[in-house]
């Protein structure tokens, strides 16, 4: 079954502890803060995952996913 979020690997930094320089002129810090906000808010995160579930093509087996391709990874890679 496809995972929503992969478990943290040893040595990984928690997304809740990451800080981003919002004064940076590039869009990346704002995008990362948005992803952090989605990840840390369970209600919004569940809504996002429900939307992602609806856009997965019908011919894809929802009970079987590619290893490492959790819905969160699909969202981040899509952005």
C-alpha positions, 0 to 999 in steps of 0.5 A, a space after each residue: 500500500 502506498 504510504 502517505 509519508 515515509 518514516 524519518 531515516 536516522 540522521 535526518 533533520 525534522 522538517 519542524 526544526 528547519 528555518 528558512 531565510 524569508 529575506 532571500 530574493 528567490 521563491 524557494 524559501 517561501 515554497 519550503 515554508 509553505 510545504 513545512 506549513 502543510 506538513 505540520 498541520 494534520 488537517 490541511 495535510 489530510 486535505 492535500 492527500 485527499 486531493 492527490 488521491 483523486 488525481 492518481 489515474 484509475 489504472 494505477 493500483 492504489 494498493 501497490 506503490 513504487 518504493 519511496 514514492 509516498 504521497 508526500 514525495 509526489 507532492 514535493 517533486 510536483 512542486 
